[in-house]
Amino acid sequence: MPAASAVGTPAGCRLSQPPGTGDPGPAAARPACRVTHNGVMTEPVLKTRTLVTEDGVPIDAMHLPRDTDLAIVLAHGFTLSWQHGAVWRVARRLNRTAGVIAFDFRGHGRSGGKSTLGDRETRDLAVAIGYARELGYQRIAAVGFSMGASIVVRYAGLTGGIDAAVSVSGPGHWYYRGTYPMRRVHWAVERRIGRMITRKWLNTRVSSGRWNPVPMPPAEAAARIAPIPFLVVHGDRDPYFPVEHAHQLYEAAREPKELWVVPGFGHAESGSNDALVDRIAAWAGNATAAGSTTAAGNTTAAGQAATAGAARPDGGDAQPERAGAA
């Protein structure tokens, strides 16, 4: 009976350097063979990148590649990150259609800084979009969920430079407290103990400062998105923002625009299913392919006007706080 071969060495082959005292022994008579360990890898190794915003905040980002010229930049909701199970599921599903850039907003996950609940986060979205351009994608669609939706809306309306914008479960105005979940969110960000709990248990660091001045409300920014194609997606069972918020965004926007009120859909990433994510991805592909309205790296006319007329010196947008914004 032949002696057992070394672990991982095919039968009939010898090691290139026989073990033991250096005496080659009988194995020297057999040919040396290449040992195959894990076979050939067919998928690229995924990596994270640290992007840096114009105000010096490090942003943790991840690229899911796809052999296409379309990239979807995924903007997550409050207290989540690209590593959260629901966000990762959405990212992987979108990746069936397009390359995906997923990232953590400031104060979330592995990014630096503190969350400003959508105010300065437009800068985080800007570097993620810039990263997609740097990777060579020619068509960019920004898809935002909940807090991320409000950031996508404001970025598209005030800066432009993308080929499609999608708001999923986004608010139409600020300071909404009409549902129990939103009252709980306000408690978490406005109270010191709430911010401490959010930091410790949800890995989200929230700024203690209030908005001053108040960022432009989403519906007003939506009015400036055209000619970028704009899709509003909302569930009729959203426990955070009633469907009236979606109608407010849609009615404020100009063509090209589209509204989907999805029966049975709850809220944001956790409430979405594969079929809905597939529909959004297909819409993004069609909207950016059929006569894209923006050139890579350029701002739209609406965005240029907004930048000239409403930009803050520090790069944000603002307007006086009004009673109607609550």
Secondary structure, DSSP 8 states (H G I E B T S, - for coil): ------TT--TT-B-SS-SSSS--GGGGGS-B----SS----S----EEEEE-TTS-EEEEEEE--SSSEEEEEE--TT--TTSHHHHHHHHHHTTTSEEEEE--TTBTT--S-B-TTSTHHHHHHHHHHHHHHTT-SEEEEEEETHHHHHHHHHHHHT---SEEEEES--SSS---SSHHHHHHHHHHHSHHHHHHHHHHH-B-B-SS--SSB---HHHHHTT-TTS-EEEEEETT-SSS-THHHHHHHHHS-SSEEEEEETT--SHHHH--HHHHHHHHHHHHHHHHSS-SS-TT---HHHHHHHHHHB-TTS-B-B---GGG-
